[in-house]
Amino acid sequence: MENTLLVVFVVIITVDYFFDRIMDYLNASRWSNKLPEELKGIYDEEKYRKSQDYSKVNMRLGIITSSISFLLILGMLLFGGFGMLDGLIRQYTDHPILMTLLFFALLGLASDILSTPFDLYNTFVVEERFGFNRTTLATYVSDKLKGWMLALVLGGGLLAVFVWFYHIAGQLFWLYAWIFFSLFSVFMSMFYSTLIVPLFNKQTPLEEGELRTAIEGFSRQAGFKLDNIFVIDGSKRSSKANAYFSGLGPKKRIVLYDTLIKDHSVEELVAILAHEVGHYKKKHTLKGMALSVVHTGIMLFLLGLFINRPELSLALGGQEPSFHLGILAFGLLYAPVSLLLGIMGNYISRQHEYQADAFASEEYHPEPLQEALKKLSVNNLSNLRPHAAYVFVHYSHPPLLKRLQHLETFKQRE
Ligand SMILES: [Zn+2]
């Protein structure tokens, strides 16, 4: 049984790895040396070439990092590395919570140490070369330290509660965990902007002036009560721009990157904001949260069915059944389900984007949103001709040309 399971693990990670390579290959098949007809008026020759180089460099880096991680996990599986780590920890403690915490802390630390050189290369060589990087080494180091601290406090805290449930709740532990994680995620989505974001960024209320007046005028007309518009110092790390909606109820806020404000006209910014308000008005935040609660429930229920089977731990090279080896083995088995649910989630998210674009067109105007989206894509050197299969699997937003076409239909109606 253990050997069969081990073969299943190896097949899953291998299929997963080659599936990603096929996706990369399909995407790369759409590259061309000449500016494609449909992108004229969006990219000029030079920017287009630059965007192609950027996509190529990113894909190459992605292939290198995922190949290394694939080989490492494969090696760990074939040589029983996870079981050895478990055995090592058992020499120092037999406390169930401490063992699990140590196990995942050591794996997390090892994976962080291995991935850091690639991350440094990406930030200070790739992003630098294409003119995006604004991160200083000091910011990078402090981000890293804060990231570790958060992982330790939040990740460690949640994991400890999870193991504790397992030991006190028996068969129903997945249900306890589901309720707990769901409450935690509601809490986090309410307080993310006030508790977590300030650790990394400064958010300042949008100052009085032309932009604020225009935004307030729009929200009044659209019947949207908006007291919290913040500007975030995204320029601290990258010249890339963004805007997002976060929070629930009275905690809701719209956050604009300072880099976005710098590059766009007032009309374009109001259009982007109208899109974000659209997400709220169409209840996308709530639906997204409901979906993620259902997803977590399915996952924990399945985990509950599998976790007590000793074969899982033994297949990973463990000498005796253990909770953390069980979770890890379940994670491997769950990967295909997670891929499918991810594809479904992306599909729903793309529908939400169209709906938010429709809202912005009806309540404001389609043209400035089209202009803003074009500008954003060009500034971020986006790949504007992704393969349809790649979009289907990986894109949470429809590709630019599709969005422009969709917005065009509202222009004719105006
Ligand atoms: Zn959106």
Residues whose N, C-alpha, C, O or C-beta is under 5 A from the ligand:
A	BS01	ZN	E353 A356
